[in-house]
Amino acid sequence: MVLDEPTNADEVFKINGFTMVVNRSLLELTKSLTVDFVDHGIVSGFRVLSEVPIGGGGGCGSSCGTSCSC
């Protein structure tokens, strides 16, 4: 996840006062995405889950499969 401005290749969603920008080709691969904020004491951050696991990503020095958090 990064802060970015939308381009012609992106889909823009406005949800609960937040604007989410997702690349259309990524959205085609994942089908749907869920972004959630998790707080587990000393580890907190955003978790991104997809309907179709695509692997890759990672955060906080760990690898991830179907979900990633930082």
CHARMM-style PDB file with segment names, atoms N, HN, CA, C and O in Angstrom:
ATOM      1  N   MET     1       0.844  -1.169   0.000  1.00  0.00      PROA
ATOM      2  CA  MET     1       0.000   0.000   0.000  1.00  0.00      PROA
ATOM      3  C   MET     1       0.889   1.231   0.000  1.00  0.00      PROA
ATOM      4  O   MET     1       1.886   1.306   0.717  1.00  0.00      PROA
ATOM      5  N   VAL     2       0.494   2.202  -0.833  1.00  0.00      PROA
ATOM      6  HN  VAL     2      -0.316   2.141  -1.416  1.00  0.00      PROA
ATOM      7  CA  VAL     2       1.214   3.468  -0.908  1.00  0.00      PROA
ATOM      8  C   VAL     2       0.218   4.595  -1.112  1.00  0.00      PROA
ATOM      9  O   VAL     2      -0.913   4.366  -1.539  1.00  0.00      PROA
ATOM     10  N   LEU     3       0.634   5.789  -0.812  1.00  0.00      PROA
ATOM     11  HN  LEU     3       1.554   5.975  -0.465  1.00  0.00      PROA
ATOM     12  CA  LEU     3      -0.167   6.959  -1.147  1.00  0.00      PROA
ATOM     13  C   LEU     3       0.098   7.275  -2.602  1.00  0.00      PROA
ATOM     14  O   LEU     3       1.253   7.331  -3.026  1.00  0.00      PROA
ATOM     15  N   ASP     4      -0.963   7.482  -3.376  1.00  0.00      PROA
ATOM     16  HN  ASP     4      -1.900   7.436  -3.031  1.00  0.00      PROA
ATOM     17  CA  ASP     4      -0.788   7.681  -4.805  1.00  0.00      PROA
ATOM     18  C   ASP     4      -1.969   8.456  -5.362  1.00  0.00      PROA
ATOM     19  O   ASP     4      -3.034   8.516  -4.747  1.00  0.00      PROA
ATOM     20  N   GLU     5      -1.774   9.037  -6.511  1.00  0.00      PROA
ATOM     21  HN  GLU     5      -0.909   8.988  -7.010  1.00  0.00      PROA
ATOM     22  CA  GLU     5      -2.843   9.708  -7.244  1.00  0.00      PROA
ATOM     23  C   GLU     5      -3.396   8.735  -8.280  1.00  0.00      PROA
ATOM     24  O   GLU     5      -2.633   7.972  -8.873  1.00  0.00      PROA
ATOM     25  N   PRO     6      -4.703   8.747  -8.508  1.00  0.00      PROA
ATOM     26  CA  PRO     6      -5.274   7.833  -9.500  1.00  0.00      PROA
ATOM     27  C   PRO     6      -4.815   8.152 -10.917  1.00  0.00      PROA
ATOM     28  O   PRO     6      -4.570   9.306 -11.267  1.00  0.00      PROA
ATOM     29  N   THR     7      -4.705   7.096 -11.725  1.00  0.00      PROA
ATOM     30  HN  THR     7      -4.904   6.158 -11.441  1.00  0.00      PROA
ATOM     31  CA  THR     7      -4.388   7.242 -13.140  1.00  0.00      PROA
ATOM     32  C   THR     7      -5.519   6.597 -13.946  1.00  0.00      PROA
ATOM     33  O   THR     7      -6.485   6.091 -13.375  1.00  0.00      PROA
ATOM     34  N   ASN     8      -5.393   6.618 -15.259  1.00  0.00      PROA
ATOM     35  HN  ASN     8      -4.608   7.029 -15.723  1.00  0.00      PROA
ATOM     36  CA  ASN     8      -6.402   5.990 -16.122  1.00  0.00      PROA
ATOM     37  C   ASN     8      -6.442   4.473 -15.937  1.00  0.00      PROA
ATOM     38  O   ASN     8      -7.424   3.833 -16.314  1.00  0.00      PROA
ATOM     39  N   ALA     9      -5.389   3.891 -15.365  1.00  0.00      PROA
ATOM     40  HN  ALA     9      -4.591   4.411 -15.059  1.00  0.00      PROA
ATOM     41  CA  ALA     9      -5.316   2.442 -15.174  1.00  0.00      PROA
ATOM     42  C   ALA     9      -5.901   2.009 -13.828  1.00  0.00      PROA
ATOM     43  O   ALA     9      -5.829   0.833 -13.473  1.00  0.00      PROA
ATOM     44  N   ASP    10      -6.481   2.953 -13.077  1.00  0.00      PROA
ATOM     45  HN  ASP    10      -6.540   3.908 -13.365  1.00  0.00      PROA
ATOM     46  CA  ASP    10      -6.955   2.662 -11.723  1.00  0.00      PROA
ATOM     47  C   ASP    10      -8.471   2.730 -11.597  1.00  0.00      PROA
ATOM     48  O   ASP    10      -9.154   3.411 -12.362  1.00  0.00      PROA
ATOM     49  N   GLU    11      -8.968   2.003 -10.609  1.00  0.00      PROA
ATOM     50  HN  GLU    11      -8.413   1.450  -9.987  1.00  0.00      PROA
ATOM     51  CA  GLU    11     -10.362   2.084 -10.177  1.00  0.00      PROA
ATOM     52  C   GLU    11     -10.347   2.833  -8.842  1.00  0.00      PROA
ATOM     53  O   GLU    11      -9.517   2.540  -7.982  1.00  0.00      PROA
ATOM     54  N   VAL    12     -11.253   3.792  -8.662  1.00  0.00      PROA
ATOM     55  HN  VAL    12     -11.928   4.030  -9.361  1.00  0.00      PROA
ATOM     56  CA  VAL    12     -11.283   4.605  -7.455  1.00  0.00      PROA
ATOM     57  C   VAL    12     -12.541   4.281  -6.659  1.00  0.00      PROA
ATOM     58  O   VAL    12     -13.646   4.276  -7.201  1.00  0.00      PROA
ATOM     59  N   PHE    13     -12.363   4.011  -5.364  1.00  0.00      PROA
ATOM     60  HN  PHE    13     -11.465   4.016  -4.924  1.00  0.00      PROA
ATOM     61  CA  PHE    13     -13.475   3.716  -4.463  1.00  0.00      PROA
ATOM     62  C   PHE    13     -13.460   4.719  -3.326  1.00  0.00      PROA
ATOM     63  O   PHE    13     -12.405   4.976  -2.745  1.00  0.00      PROA
ATOM     64  N   LYS    14     -14.599   5.284  -3.001  1.00  0.00      PROA
ATOM     65  HN  LYS    14     -15.455   5.075  -3.472  1.00  0.00      PROA
ATOM     66  CA  LYS    14     -14.725   6.187  -1.852  1.00  0.00      PROA
ATOM     67  C   LYS    14     -15.596   5.488  -0.825  1.00  0.00      PROA
ATOM     68  O   LYS    14     -16.783   5.253  -1.055  1.00  0.00      PROA
ATOM     69  N   ILE    15     -14.983   5.152   0.329  1.00  0.00      PROA
ATOM     70  HN  ILE    15     -14.019   5.343   0.516  1.00  0.00      PROA
ATOM     71  CA  ILE    15     -15.656   4.364   1.358  1.00  0.00      PROA
ATOM     72  C   ILE    15     -15.416   5.011   2.718  1.00  0.00      PROA
ATOM     73  O   ILE    15     -14.273   5.186   3.140  1.00  0.00      PROA
ATOM     74  N   ASN    16     -16.500   5.363   3.395  1.00  0.00      PROA
ATOM     75  HN  ASN    16     -17.428   5.221   3.052  1.00  0.00      PROA
ATOM     76  CA  ASN    16     -16.414   5.918   4.758  1.00  0.00      PROA
ATOM     77  C   ASN    16     -15.419   7.071   4.878  1.00  0.00      PROA
ATOM     78  O   ASN    16     -14.675   7.147   5.856  1.00  0.00      PROA
ATOM     79  N   GLY    17     -15.402   7.958   3.902  1.00  0.00      PROA
ATOM     80  HN  GLY    17     -16.006   7.897   3.108  1.00  0.00      PROA
ATOM     81  CA  GLY    17     -14.518   9.112   3.947  1.00  0.00      PROA
ATOM     82  C   GLY    17     -13.103   8.858   3.452  1.00  0.00      PROA
ATOM     83  O   GLY    17     -12.291   9.783   3.416  1.00  0.00      PROA
ATOM     84  N   PHE    18     -12.792   7.628   3.072  1.00  0.00      PROA
ATOM     85  HN  PHE    18     -13.451   6.877   3.101  1.00  0.00      PROA
ATOM     86  CA  PHE    18     -11.470   7.284   2.550  1.00  0.00      PROA
ATOM     87  C   PHE    18     -11.568   7.039   1.056  1.00  0.00      PROA
ATOM     88  O   PHE    18     -12.562   6.497   0.573  1.00  0.00      PROA
ATOM     89  N   THR    19     -10.538   7.438   0.324  1.00  0.00      PROA
ATOM     90  HN  THR    19      -9.730   7.879   0.716  1.00  0.00      PROA
ATOM     91  CA  THR    19     -10.457   7.168  -1.103  1.00  0.00      PROA
ATOM     92  C   THR    19      -9.399   6.089  -1.318  1.00  0.00      PROA
ATOM     93  O   THR    19      -8.238   6.255  -0.944  1.00  0.00      PROA
ATOM     94  N   MET    20      -9.819   4.988  -1.924  1.00  0.00      PROA
ATOM     95  HN  MET    20     -10.762   4.853  -2.228  1.00  0.00      PROA
ATOM     96  CA  MET    20      -8.917   3.878  -2.211  1.00  0.00      PROA
ATOM     97  C   MET    20      -8.704   3.813  -3.718  1.00  0.00      PROA
ATOM     98  O   MET    20      -9.662   3.860  -4.489  1.00  0.00      PROA
ATOM     99  N   VAL    21      -7.460   3.706  -4.129  1.00  0.00      PROA
ATOM    100  HN  VAL    21      -6.681   3.667  -3.503  1.00  0.00      PROA
ATOM    101  CA  VAL    21      -7.090   3.622  -5.542  1.00  0.00      PROA
ATOM    102  C   VAL    21      -6.491   2.244  -5.784  1.00  0.00      PROA
ATOM    103  O   VAL    21      -5.497   1.877  -5.158  1.00  0.00      PROA
ATOM    104  N   VAL    22      -7.095   1.481  -6.692  1.00  0.00      PROA
ATOM    105  HN  VAL    22      -7.903   1.780  -7.201  1.00  0.00      PROA
ATOM    106  CA  VAL    22      -6.626   0.128  -6.981  1.00  0.00      PROA
ATOM    107  C   VAL    22      -6.396  -0.011  -8.478  1.00  0.00      PROA
ATOM    108  O   VAL    22      -7.254   0.338  -9.290  1.00  0.00      PROA
ATOM    109  N   ASN    23      -5.232  -0.523  -8.824  1.00  0.00      PROA
ATOM    110  HN  ASN    23      -4.535  -0.807  -8.165  1.00  0.00      PROA
ATOM    111  CA  ASN    23      -4.923  -0.769 -10.225  1.00  0.00      PROA
ATOM    112  C   ASN    23      -5.914  -1.787 -10.786  1.00  0.00      PROA
ATOM    113  O   ASN    23      -6.137  -2.836 -10.182  1.00  0.00      PROA
ATOM    114  N   ARG    24      -6.509  -1.480 -11.939  1.00  0.00      PROA
ATOM    115  HN  ARG    24      -6.328  -0.628 -12.430  1.00  0.00      PROA
ATOM    116  CA  ARG    24      -7.534  -2.363 -12.526  1.00  0.00      PROA
ATOM    117  C   ARG    24      -7.020  -3.769 -12.818  1.00  0.00      PROA
ATOM    118  O   ARG    24      -7.749  -4.740 -12.618  1.00  0.00      PROA
ATOM    119  N   SER    25      -5.780  -3.896 -13.288  1.00  0.00      PROA
ATOM    120  HN  SER    25      -5.188  -3.107 -13.450  1.00  0.00      PROA
ATOM    121  CA  SER    25      -5.261  -5.232 -13.598  1.00  0.00      PROA
ATOM    122  C   SER    25      -5.104  -6.062 -12.318  1.00  0.00      PROA
ATOM    123  O   SER    25      -5.322  -7.273 -12.344  1.00  0.00      PROA
ATOM    124  N   LEU    26      -4.731  -5.430 -11.200  1.00  0.00      PROA
ATOM    125  HN  LEU    26      -4.554  -4.446 -11.179  1.00  0.00      PROA
ATOM    126  CA  LEU    26      -4.664  -6.142  -9.927  1.00  0.00      PROA
ATOM    127  C   LEU    26      -6.061  -6.550  -9.474  1.00  0.00      PROA
ATOM    128  O   LEU    26      -6.257  -7.657  -8.973  1.00  0.00      PROA
ATOM    129  N   LEU    27      -7.016  -5.669  -9.647  1.00  0.00      PROA
ATOM    130  HN  LEU    27      -6.857  -4.770 -10.053  1.00  0.00      PROA
ATOM    131  CA  LEU    27      -8.394  -5.961  -9.258  1.00  0.00      PROA
ATOM    132  C   LEU    27      -8.962  -7.127 -10.074  1.00  0.00      PROA
ATOM    133  O   LEU    27      -9.738  -7.929  -9.553  1.00  0.00      PROA
ATOM    134  N   GLU    28      -8.581  -7.221 -11.339  1.00  0.00      PROA
ATOM    135  HN  GLU    28      -7.951  -6.570 -11.763  1.00  0.00      PROA
ATOM    136  CA  GLU    28      -9.024  -8.347 -12.166  1.00  0.00      PROA
ATOM    137  C   GLU    28      -8.459  -9.672 -11.644  1.00  0.00      PROA
ATOM    138  O   GLU    28      -9.136 -10.699 -11.698  1.00  0.00      PROA
ATOM    139  N   LEU    29      -7.224  -9.651 -11.140  1.00  0.00      PROA
ATOM    140  HN  LEU    29      -6.675  -8.817 -11.096  1.00  0.00      PROA
ATOM    141  CA  LEU    29      -6.603 -10.857 -10.591  1.00  0.00      PROA
ATOM    142  C   LEU    29      -7.211 -11.266  -9.257  1.00  0.00      PROA
ATOM    143  O   LEU    29      -7.430 -12.452  -9.011  1.00  0.00      PROA
ATOM    144  N   THR    30      -7.482 -10.296  -8.400  1.00  0.00      PROA
ATOM    145  HN  THR    30      -7.303  -9.333  -8.600  1.00  0.00      PROA
ATOM    146  CA  THR    30      -7.914 -10.584  -7.030  1.00  0.00      PROA
ATOM    147  C   THR    30      -9.420 -10.690  -6.882  1.00  0.00      PROA
ATOM    148  O   THR    30      -9.894 -11.200  -5.867  1.00  0.00      PROA
ATOM    149  N   LYS    31     -10.182 -10.229  -7.850  1.00  0.00      PROA
ATOM    150  HN  LYS    31      -9.796  -9.814  -8.675  1.00  0.00      PROA
ATOM    151  CA  LYS    31     -11.656 -10.192  -7.837  1.00  0.00      PROA
ATOM    152  C   LYS    31     -12.193  -9.162  -6.852  1.00  0.00      PROA
ATOM    153  O   LYS    31     -12.906  -8.246  -7.261  1.00  0.00      PROA
ATOM    154  N   SER    32     -11.875  -9.282  -5.576  1.00  0.00      PROA
ATOM    155  HN  SER    32     -11.296 -10.026  -5.243  1.00  0.00      PROA
ATOM    156  CA  SER    32     -12.279  -8.260  -4.602  1.00  0.00      PROA
ATOM    157  C   SER    32     -11.176  -8.144  -3.562  1.00  0.00      PROA
ATOM    158  O   SER    32     -10.415  -9.085  -3.337  1.00  0.00      PROA
ATOM    159  N   LEU    33     -11.101  -6.978  -2.931  1.00  0.00      PROA
ATOM    160  HN  LEU    33     -11.720  -6.214  -3.113  1.00  0.00      PROA
ATOM    161  CA  LEU    33     -10.104  -6.737  -1.900  1.00  0.00      PROA
ATOM    162  C   LEU    33     -10.789  -6.227  -0.643  1.00  0.00      PROA
ATOM    163  O   LEU    33     -11.776  -5.494  -0.712  1.00  0.00      PROA
ATOM    164  N   THR    34     -10.258  -6.620   0.499  1.00  0.00      PROA
ATOM    165  HN  THR    34      -9.457  -7.216   0.555  1.00  0.00      PROA
ATOM    166  CA  THR    34     -10.715  -6.096   1.774  1.00  0.00      PROA
ATOM    167  C   THR    34      -9.507  -5.497   2.468  1.00  0.00      PROA
ATOM    168  O   THR    34      -8.483  -6.160   2.626  1.00  0.00      PROA
ATOM    169  N   VAL    35      -9.626  -4.238   2.883  1.00  0.00      PROA
ATOM    170  HN  VAL    35     -10.458  -3.699   2.754  1.00  0.00      PROA
ATOM    171  CA  VAL    35      -8.557  -3.564   3.615  1.00  0.00      PROA
ATOM    172  C   VAL    35      -9.050  -3.355   5.037  1.00  0.00      PROA
ATOM    173  O   VAL    35     -10.133  -2.812   5.255  1.00  0.00      PROA
ATOM    174  N   ASP    36      -8.248  -3.789   6.003  1.00  0.00      PROA
ATOM    175  HN  ASP    36      -7.368  -4.229   5.825  1.00  0.00      PROA
ATOM    176  CA  ASP    36      -8.628  -3.706   7.405  1.00  0.00      PROA
ATOM    177  C   ASP    36      -7.429  -3.228   8.208  1.00  0.00      PROA
ATOM    178  O   ASP    36      -6.288  -3.532   7.859  1.00  0.00      PROA
ATOM    179  N   PHE    37      -7.675  -2.485   9.279  1.00  0.00      PROA
ATOM    180  HN  PHE    37      -8.601  -2.239   9.563  1.00  0.00      PROA
ATOM    181  CA  PHE    37      -6.606  -2.087  10.184  1.00  0.00      PROA
ATOM    182  C   PHE    37      -6.608  -3.046  11.365  1.00  0.00      PROA
ATOM    183  O   PHE    37      -7.643  -3.243  12.002  1.00  0.00      PROA
ATOM    184  N   VAL    38      -5.468  -3.639  11.660  1.00  0.00      PROA
ATOM    185  HN  VAL    38      -4.628  -3.479  11.143  1.00  0.00      PROA
ATOM    186  CA  VAL    38      -5.365  -4.572  12.778  1.00  0.00      PROA
ATOM    187  C   VAL    38      -4.399  -4.010  13.812  1.00  0.00      PROA
ATOM    188  O   VAL    38      -3.408  -3.368  13.465  1.00  0.00      PROA
ATOM    189  N   ASP    39      -4.695  -4.255  15.073  1.00  0.00      PROA
ATOM    190  HN  ASP    39      -5.501  -4.777  15.354  1.00  0.00      PROA
ATOM    191  CA  ASP    39      -3.851  -3.784  16.169  1.00  0.00      PROA
ATOM    192  C   ASP    39      -3.673  -4.928  17.150  1.00  0.00      PROA
ATOM    193  O   ASP    39      -4.591  -5.284  17.888  1.00  0.00      PROA
ATOM    194  N   HSD    40      -2.478  -5.494  17.145  1.00  0.00      PROA
ATOM    195  HN  HSD    40      -1.732  -5.205  16.545  1.00  0.00      PROA
ATOM    196  CA  HSD    40      -2.162  -6.611  18.033  1.00  0.00      PROA
ATOM    197  C   HSD    40      -1.034  -6.194  18.976  1.00  0.00      PROA
ATOM    198  O   HSD    40       0.050  -6.776  18.948  1.00  0.00      PROA
ATOM    199  N   GLY    41      -1.289  -5.195  19.802  1.00  0.00      PROA
ATOM    200  HN  GLY    41      -2.170  -4.723  19.825  1.00  0.00      PROA
ATOM    201  CA  GLY    41      -0.271  -4.723  20.742  1.00  0.00      PROA
ATOM    202  C   GLY    41       0.836  -3.975  20.043  1.00  0.00      PROA
ATOM    203  O   GLY    41       0.628  -2.872  19.538  1.00  0.00      PROA
ATOM    204  N   ILE    42       2.033  -4.580  20.011  1.00  0.00      PROA
ATOM    205  HN  ILE    42       2.202  -5.476  20.422  1.00  0.00      PROA
ATOM    206  CA  ILE    42       3.173  -3.886  19.408  1.00  0.00      PROA
ATOM    207  C   ILE    42       3.187  -3.971  17.889  1.00  0.00      PROA
ATOM    208  O   ILE    42       3.964  -3.268  17.243  1.00  0.00      PROA
ATOM    209  N   VAL    43       2.345  -4.816  17.307  1.00  0.00      PROA
ATOM    210  HN  VAL    43       1.713  -5.387  17.832  1.00  0.00      PROA
ATOM    211  CA  VAL    43       2.256  -4.952  15.849  1.00  0.00      PROA
ATOM    212  C   VAL    43       0.891  -4.456  15.400  1.00  0.00      PROA
ATOM    213  O   VAL    43      -0.142  -4.990  15.805  1.00  0.00      PROA
ATOM    214  N   SER    44       0.899  -3.430  14.560  1.00  0.00      PROA
ATOM    215  HN  SER    44       1.738  -2.996  14.232  1.00  0.00      PROA
ATOM    216  CA  SER    44      -0.364  -2.923  14.017  1.00  0.00      PROA
ATOM    217  C   SER    44      -0.124  -2.421  12.606  1.00  0.00      PROA
ATOM    218  O   SER    44       0.998  -2.077  12.234  1.00  0.00      PROA
ATOM    219  N   GLY    45      -1.189  -2.386  11.829  1.00  0.00      PROA
ATOM    220  HN  GLY    45      -2.100  -2.666  12.130  1.00  0.00      PROA
ATOM    221  CA  GLY    45      -1.071  -1.904  10.463  1.00  0.00      PROA
ATOM    222  C   GLY    45      -2.256  -2.344   9.631  1.00  0.00      PROA
ATOM    223  O   GLY    45      -3.242  -2.869  10.148  1.00  0.00      PROA
ATOM    224  N   PHE    46      -2.143  -2.123   8.349  1.00  0.00      PROA
ATOM    225  HN  PHE    46      -1.343  -1.696   7.929  1.00  0.00      PROA
ATOM    226  CA  PHE    46      -3.213  -2.479   7.431  1.00  0.00      PROA
ATOM    227  C   PHE    46      -3.012  -3.896   6.915  1.00  0.00      PROA
ATOM    228  O   PHE    46      -1.889  -4.316   6.638  1.00  0.00      PROA
ATOM    229  N   ARG    47      -4.105  -4.620   6.792  1.00  0.00      PROA
ATOM    230  HN  ARG    47      -5.018  -4.279   7.018  1.00  0.00      PROA
ATOM    231  CA  ARG    47      -4.100  -5.971   6.241  1.00  0.00      PROA
ATOM    232  C   ARG    47      -4.949  -5.932   4.979  1.00  0.00      PROA
ATOM    233  O   ARG    47      -6.059  -5.401   4.984  1.00  0.00      PROA
ATOM    234  N   VAL    48      -4.426  -6.493   3.906  1.00  0.00      PROA
ATOM    235  HN  VAL    48      -3.525  -6.925   3.902  1.00  0.00      PROA
ATOM    236  CA  VAL    48      -5.141  -6.546   2.633  1.00  0.00      PROA
ATOM    237  C   VAL    48      -5.430  -8.003   2.319  1.00  0.00      PROA
ATOM    238  O   VAL    48      -4.510  -8.811   2.203  1.00  0.00      PROA
ATOM    239  N   LEU    49      -6.710  -8.341   2.181  1.00  0.00      PROA
ATOM    240  HN  LEU    49      -7.458  -7.684   2.275  1.00  0.00      PROA
ATOM    241  CA  LEU    49      -7.124  -9.701   1.851  1.00  0.00      PROA
ATOM    242  C   LEU    49      -7.765  -9.698   0.476  1.00  0.00      PROA
ATOM    243  O   LEU    49      -8.462  -8.751   0.112  1.00  0.00      PROA
ATOM    244  N   SER    50      -7.530 -10.754  -0.288  1.00  0.00      PROA
ATOM    245  HN  SER    50      -6.963 -11.523   0.007  1.00  0.00      PROA
ATOM    246  CA  SER    50      -8.140 -10.856  -1.605  1.00  0.00      PROA
ATOM    247  C   SER    50      -9.008 -12.103  -1.691  1.00  0.00      PROA
ATOM    248  O   SER    50      -8.784 -13.090  -0.989  1.00  0.00      PROA
ATOM    249  N   GLU    51     -10.001 -12.034  -2.564  1.00  0.00      PROA
ATOM    250  HN  GLU    51     -10.183 -11.233  -3.134  1.00  0.00      PROA
ATOM    251  CA  GLU    51     -10.888 -13.177  -2.808  1.00  0.00      PROA
ATOM    252  C   GLU    51     -10.106 -14.330  -3.426  1.00  0.00      PROA
ATOM    253  O   GLU    51     -10.372 -15.498  -3.140  1.00  0.00      PROA
ATOM    254  N   VAL    52      -9.149 -13.996  -4.268  1.00  0.00      PROA
ATOM    255  HN  VAL    52      -8.932 -13.048  -4.500  1.00  0.00      PROA
ATOM    256  CA  VAL    52      -8.305 -14.979  -4.937  1.00  0.00      PROA
ATOM    257  C   VAL    52      -6.866 -14.741  -4.477  1.00  0.00      PROA
ATOM    258  O   VAL    52      -6.269 -13.725  -4.835  1.00  0.00      PROA
ATOM    259  N   PRO    53      -6.299 -15.658  -3.690  1.00  0.00      PROA
ATOM    260  CA  PRO    53      -4.925 -15.466  -3.216  1.00  0.00      PROA
ATOM    261  C   PRO    53      -3.935 -15.402  -4.379  1.00  0.00      PROA
ATOM    262  O   PRO    53      -3.930 -16.275  -5.246  1.00  0.00      PROA
ATOM    263  N   ILE    54      -3.093 -14.357  -4.390  1.00  0.00      PROA
ATOM    264  HN  ILE    54      -3.097 -13.648  -3.686  1.00  0.00      PROA
ATOM    265  CA  ILE    54      -2.105 -14.223  -5.452  1.00  0.00      PROA
ATOM    266  C   ILE    54      -0.688 -14.300  -4.923  1.00  0.00      PROA
ATOM    267  O   ILE    54       0.262 -14.307  -5.706  1.00  0.00      PROA
ATOM    268  N   GLY    55      -0.521 -14.358  -3.585  1.00  0.00      PROA
ATOM    269  HN  GLY    55      -1.292 -14.353  -2.948  1.00  0.00      PROA
ATOM    270  CA  GLY    55       0.804 -14.465  -2.985  1.00  0.00      PROA
ATOM    271  C   GLY    55       1.585 -13.183  -3.102  1.00  0.00      PROA
ATOM    272  O   GLY    55       1.066 -12.167  -3.565  1.00  0.00      PROA
ATOM    273  N   GLY    56       2.831 -13.228  -2.684  1.00  0.00      PROA
ATOM    274  HN  GLY    56       3.253 -14.053  -2.308  1.00  0.00      PROA
ATOM    275  CA  GLY    56       3.705 -12.069  -2.736  1.00  0.00      PROA
ATOM    276  C   GLY    56       3.425 -11.101  -1.614  1.00  0.00      PROA
ATOM    277  O   GLY    56       2.677 -11.410  -0.686  1.00  0.00      PROA
ATOM    278  N   GLY    57       4.025  -9.929  -1.698  1.00  0.00      PROA
ATOM    279  HN  GLY    57       4.632  -9.679  -2.451  1.00  0.00      PROA
ATOM    280  CA  GLY    57       3.827  -8.903  -0.672  1.00  0.00      PROA
ATOM    281  C   GLY    57       4.567  -9.255   0.595  1.00  0.00      PROA
ATOM    282  O   GLY    57       5.447 -10.116   0.599  1.00  0.00      PROA
ATOM    283  N   GLY    58       4.208  -8.589   1.663  1.00  0.00      PROA
ATOM    284  HN  GLY    58       3.493  -7.890   1.661  1.00  0.00      PROA
ATOM    285  CA  GLY    58       4.817  -8.872   2.956  1.00  0.00      PROA
ATOM    286  C   GLY    58       4.970  -7.602   3.741  1.00  0.00      PROA
ATOM    287  O   GLY    58       4.824  -6.501   3.211  1.00  0.00      PROA
ATOM    288  N   GLY    59       5.260  -7.760   4.982  1.00  0.00      PROA
ATOM    289  HN  GLY    59       5.378  -8.655   5.413  1.00  0.00      PROA
ATOM    290  CA  GLY    59       5.464  -6.598   5.833  1.00  0.00      PROA
ATOM    291  C   GLY    59       6.082  -7.020   7.142  1.00  0.00      PROA
ATOM    292  O   GLY    59       5.966  -8.176   7.549  1.00  0.00      PROA
ATOM    293  N   CYS    60       6.737  -6.092   7.802  1.00  0.00      PROA
ATOM    294  HN  CYS    60       6.831  -5.153   7.471  1.00  0.00      PROA
ATOM    295  CA  CYS    60       7.329  -6.321   9.117  1.00  0.00      PROA
ATOM    296  C   CYS    60       8.307  -7.491   9.092  1.00  0.00      PROA
ATOM    297  O   CYS    60       8.456  -8.198  10.088  1.00  0.00      PROA
ATOM    298  N   GLY    61       8.968  -7.695   7.964  1.00  0.00      PROA
ATOM    299  HN  GLY    61       8.847  -7.121   7.155  1.00  0.00      PROA
ATOM    300  CA  GLY    61       9.970  -8.732   7.875  1.00  0.00      PROA
ATOM    301  C   GLY    61       9.422 -10.142   7.723  1.00  0.00      PROA
ATOM    302  O   GLY    61      10.170 -11.113   7.836  1.00  0.00      PROA
ATOM    303  N   SER    62       8.132 -10.262   7.468  1.00  0.00      PROA
ATOM    304  HN  SER    62       7.524  -9.473   7.376  1.00  0.00      PROA
ATOM    305  CA  SER    62       7.568 -11.594   7.308  1.00  0.00      PROA
ATOM    306  C   SER    62       7.039 -11.772   5.901  1.00  0.00      PROA
ATOM    307  O   SER    62       6.748 -10.795   5.210  1.00  0.00      PROA
ATOM    308  N   SER    63       6.916 -13.021   5.475  1.00  0.00      PROA
ATOM    309  HN  SER    63       7.153 -13.814   6.036  1.00  0.00      PROA
ATOM    310  CA  SER    63       6.322 -13.287   4.183  1.00  0.00      PROA
ATOM    311  C   SER    63       4.837 -13.481   4.370  1.00  0.00      PROA
ATOM    312  O   SER    63       4.382 -13.716   5.489  1.00  0.00      PROA
ATOM    313  N   CYS    64       4.074 -13.390   3.300  1.00  0.00      PROA
ATOM    314  HN  CYS    64       4.444 -13.199   2.391  1.00  0.00      PROA
ATOM    315  CA  CYS    64       2.647 -13.600   3.432  1.00  0.00      PROA
ATOM    316  C   CYS    64       2.097 -14.332   2.227  1.00  0.00      PROA
ATOM    317  O   CYS    64       2.687 -14.332   1.147  1.00  0.00      PROA
ATOM    318  N   GLY    65       0.961 -14.951   2.438  1.00  0.00      PROA
ATOM    319  HN  GLY    65       0.482 -14.952   3.315  1.00  0.00      PROA
ATOM    320  CA  GLY    65       0.305 -15.697   1.375  1.00  0.00      PROA
ATOM    321  C   GLY    65      -0.957 -14.989   0.951  1.00  0.00      PROA
ATOM    322  O   GLY    65      -0.953 -14.255  -0.037  1.00  0.00      PROA
ATOM    323  N   THR    66      -2.050 -15.196   1.686  1.00  0.00      PROA
ATOM    324  HN  THR    66      -2.053 -15.792   2.489  1.00  0.00      PROA
ATOM    325  CA  THR    66      -3.328 -14.611   1.282  1.00  0.00      PROA
ATOM    326  C   THR    66      -3.587 -13.264   1.927  1.00  0.00      PROA
ATOM    327  O   THR    66      -4.505 -12.559   1.509  1.00  0.00      PROA
ATOM    328  N   SER    67      -2.808 -12.881   2.934  1.00  0.00      PROA
ATOM    329  HN  SER    67      -2.062 -13.454   3.273  1.00  0.00      PROA
ATOM    330  CA  SER    67      -2.996 -11.567   3.543  1.00  0.00      PROA
ATOM    331  C   SER    67      -1.647 -10.969   3.872  1.00  0.00      PROA
ATOM    332  O   SER    67      -0.683 -11.689   4.132  1.00  0.00      PROA
ATOM    333  N   CYS    68      -1.583  -9.662   3.861  1.00  0.00      PROA
ATOM    334  HN  CYS    68      -2.367  -9.078   3.650  1.00  0.00      PROA
ATOM    335  CA  CYS    68      -0.348  -8.963   4.156  1.00  0.00      PROA
ATOM    336  C   CYS    68      -0.661  -7.846   5.138  1.00  0.00      PROA
ATOM    337  O   CYS    68      -1.743  -7.260   5.093  1.00  0.00      PROA
ATOM    338  N   SER    69       0.267  -7.553   6.012  1.00  0.00      PROA
ATOM    339  HN  SER    69       1.146  -8.029   6.048  1.00  0.00      PROA
ATOM    340  CA  SER    69       0.084  -6.434   6.912  1.00  0.00      PROA
ATOM    341  C   SER    69       1.412  -5.779   7.174  1.00  0.00      PROA
ATOM    342  O   SER    69       2.470  -6.399   7.066  1.00  0.00      PROA
ATOM    343  N   CYS    70       1.338  -4.527   7.516  1.00  0.00      PROA
ATOM    344  HN  CYS    70       0.479  -4.023   7.604  1.00  0.00      PROA
ATOM    345  CA  CYS    70       2.545  -3.758   7.844  1.00  0.00      PROA
ATOM    346  C   CYS    70       2.354  -3.113   9.190  1.00  0.00      PROA
ATOM    347  OT1 CYS    70       3.246  -2.414   9.672  1.00  0.00      PROA
TER     348      CYS     70
END
